[in-house]
Amino acid sequence: MRMILDANPLLDEHNTPISQTQDAHIRMCNGFGKGMASLADYYALAKSGNKALILSVREDMNSYYDSHNSIICGERIFCEPDSLDDRVVRYFGSTVIKPVEMSFLIFEEYGGGPTLGSVLCSKGGLDLFQFLFKTHDNARTIDEYYSLLSGESSDETRVMSASHLGRKEYPSRSICLYNNEDFAYIFLGANLSDCGRSRAMRLEQR
């Protein structure tokens, strides 16, 4: 079996991109017999060279400009309120694709919005993004492909996480991607009440 990213974000009855919570996207994808696209699926798209689909996904990222939307990914993060030891589950809640879990250490400086490149230069940061992107690529390669996906340079891509207080109040969180006027953001700690766009993954026989 192989997984194929849908050409369009999830749409409503008027063929308009739906902005909703991660839980709502998960339910919708399960109802279609599909998985909710994860960070690894978007990274695989960047490596595929499918320019039309890359530009379509980038449009979802850029929807933050006019409607404060983002791409909500299919990972669920479980924060430890009293430490920085977290768990991330890819394809959380999917009844179609088997979820995969990893424990990781979230670094406090992520809250300050360092560049993706600087995060990848740390051992823990590289390990984390190799898992999130489902790759063995080195830091430079990851940086280059994500820049291709977002349309922003590596110096303009920031990694964010939830605040210490936020982790305590809402320990279950999601991952979202968005571009604003200044930077591209990978937010490793979006609230589950946050809304955004998403895409589904369909399974096909090879």
C-alpha positions in Angstrom: 0.0 0.0 0.0 1.1 3.6 -0.6 -0.4 6.8 0.8 -1.4 9.6 -1.6 -2.0 13.2 -0.4 -5.3 14.6 -1.7 -5.0 17.4 -4.3 -7.3 19.6 -2.3 -7.8 20.5 1.4 -11.0 19.1 3.0 -13.9 20.9 1.5 -17.5 21.7 2.5 -20.6 21.2 0.4 -19.8 24.4 -1.4 -16.3 23.2 -2.3 -14.8 25.7 0.1 -11.9 24.7 2.3 -13.1 23.8 5.7 -11.5 25.4 8.8 -12.1 23.3 11.8 -10.4 21.7 14.8 -8.0 18.7 14.6 -10.6 16.4 16.2 -13.2 17.4 13.6 -10.7 16.8 10.8 -9.8 13.3 12.2 -13.5 12.3 12.4 -14.1 13.6 8.8 -11.0 11.7 7.4 -12.1 8.5 9.2 -15.5 8.8 7.8 -14.0 9.0 4.3 -11.8 5.9 5.0 -8.7 8.1 4.8 -6.0 9.3 7.1 -5.4 12.9 8.2 -2.2 14.2 6.6 0.8 14.4 9.0 4.0 16.5 8.9 5.7 13.5 7.3 3.3 13.6 4.4 3.9 17.3 3.7 7.6 16.7 3.9 7.3 13.8 1.4 5.4 16.1 -0.9 8.3 18.6 -0.8 10.6 15.8 -1.8 8.3 14.6 -4.6 8.8 17.7 -6.7 5.1 18.0 -7.5 5.1 21.8 -8.0 1.4 22.2 -8.4 0.5 20.4 -5.2 3.3 22.1 -3.3 1.9 25.5 -4.4 -1.6 24.3 -3.3 -0.4 23.4 0.2 1.5 26.7 0.4 -1.8 28.4 -0.3 -3.2 26.7 2.8 -0.2 28.0 4.8 -0.7 31.5 3.4 -4.4 31.5 4.3 -3.3 32.8 7.7 -2.9 36.3 6.0 -6.6 36.8 5.4 -8.4 34.4 7.6 -5.9 33.3 10.3 -6.1 29.8 9.1 -3.2 27.3 9.3 -2.6 23.7 8.3 -3.6 21.4 11.2 -1.5 18.3 11.0 -2.4 14.8 12.0 0.0 14.6 15.1 -1.2 14.9 18.7 1.3 16.1 21.3 0.9 15.1 24.9 2.8 17.4 27.2 4.2 16.5 30.7 3.1 19.5 32.7 6.0 19.4 35.1 8.8 18.5 32.7 9.8 18.9 29.1 9.3 15.2 28.3 6.5 15.0 25.7 5.0 12.3 23.5 3.9 12.8 19.9 1.6 10.4 18.0 1.5 10.5 14.3 -2.0 9.8 12.8 -3.6 10.2 16.2 -7.1 8.9 16.3 -7.0 7.3 12.8 -9.0 4.2 12.2 -7.4 3.9 8.8 -3.6 4.3 9.3 -1.9 2.8 12.3 -0.7 5.6 14.8 3.0 5.8 15.6 4.3 7.3 18.9 7.6 8.8 19.9 8.8 10.4 23.2 10.9 13.5 22.9 12.3 16.4 24.9 10.9 19.8 23.9 13.5 22.5 24.4 12.5 25.6 26.3 14.1 27.9 23.7 11.5 26.7 21.2 9.1 29.1 22.8 11.3 32.0 21.6 10.9 31.1 18.0 14.4 30.0 16.9 15.0 29.2 13.2 14.4 25.7 12.0 18.0 25.6 11.0 19.2 26.3 14.6 16.9 23.7 16.1 18.2 21.1 13.6 21.7 21.8 14.7 20.9 20.3 18.1 21.0 16.5 18.5 17.5 16.4 20.1 16.1 18.8 17.5 17.4 16.8 14.6 16.1 13.5 16.1 12.7 15.1 16.7 12.3 16.4 13.1 13.6 13.2 11.6 10.8 11.5 13.3 8.2 14.2 12.5 9.2 14.2 8.9 9.8 10.4 8.8 13.2 10.7 7.2 16.9 10.0 7.8 17.8 13.2 6.0 20.5 15.4 7.5 19.8 18.9 8.9 20.7 20.8 5.8 18.5 18.6 3.6 15.5 18.9 5.9 16.0 22.7 6.0 16.1 22.9 2.2 13.0 20.8 1.6 10.9 22.6 4.2 11.9 25.9 2.6 10.7 24.5 -0.7 7.4 23.6 0.9 6.8 26.9 2.8 8.3 29.2 0.2 10.3 30.9 3.0 14.0 30.7 3.5 15.5 28.8 6.4 16.3 32.0 8.3 12.6 32.9 8.0 11.2 29.6 9.4 10.5 29.6 13.1 9.8 26.7 15.5 7.4 27.5 18.3 6.1 25.5 21.3 3.5 26.0 24.0 4.4 28.2 27.0 5.1 26.5 30.4 1.8 27.8 31.7 0.0 26.6 28.5 1.5 23.2 28.8 0.0 22.9 32.3 -3.4 24.2 31.4 -3.8 22.3 28.1 -1.4 19.3 28.0 -2.9 17.8 24.8 -2.0 19.8 21.7 -1.6 19.6 17.9 0.9 20.8 15.3 0.1 23.5 12.8 1.9 25.2 10.0 1.3 28.7 8.8 3.0 31.7 7.1 2.4 35.3 8.2 3.9 38.6 6.9 7.3 37.9 8.5 8.0 34.2 9.0 6.9 30.6 8.3 6.0 28.9 11.5 6.0 25.3 12.7 4.0 25.4 15.9 4.6 22.3 18.1 1.9 23.1 20.6 -1.3 24.5 19.0 -4.5 24.4 21.1 -7.0 21.7 20.2 -9.6 24.4 19.9 -7.6 26.1 17.1 -9.1 25.8 13.7 -7.3 25.3 10.3 -7.3 23.5 7.1 -6.2 19.9 6.6 -5.8 17.3 3.8 -6.5 13.6 3.7 -4.3 10.7 2.8 -5.8 7.9 0.7 -4.4 4.4 0.6 -3.7 2.8 -2.8 -2.3 -0.5 -3.9 1.2 -0.2 -5.4 
